Amino acid sequence: MKGRPILGVITGFLFGVFLGITLFLYGVIPLSSDMLWILPLLGILLGLIMAAWAPFGKSAEPVPAPATVTAASGGGIADVTGDVSADATDGDDPPGDEEAAAEPTTD
């Protein structure tokens, strides 16, 4: 058998189980119904049929990977390496206090 029959059995069984649970929770079938046992078995059968019928093989030609583009040193991103802290003031401190606050005082 070509395809993936184990994958078909597992997914078909899970599909049948969850379909049965959903139909039970929505009140379509009662808990004592035989459909809760039949739906997983039908799911296994459907999974085997789909695994044998569906084209899950490898492609004829491998698709080449796209070329990667690397950014040059002067590329699209701005180079921010300058000292920004000297220019930034928040407006609370008067100019010239940066030097006094940086040096410790000795009394």
Long-range contacts (C-beta under 8 A, 24 or more apart in sequence): 1-51, 1-52, 2-52, 2-57, 3-51, 3-52, 3-53, 3-54, 3-56, 4-51, 4-56, 5-48, 5-51, 5-52, 7-47, 7-51, 8-47, 8-48, 8-49, 8-50, 8-51, 8-52, 9-44, 9-47, 9-48, 9-51, 10-47, 11-47, 12-43, 12-44, 12-45, 12-46, 12-47, 12-48, 12-50, 13-40, 13-43, 13-44, 13-47, 14-43, 15-43, 15-46, 15-47, 16-40, 16-41, 16-42, 16-43, 16-44, 16-46, 17-43, 19-43
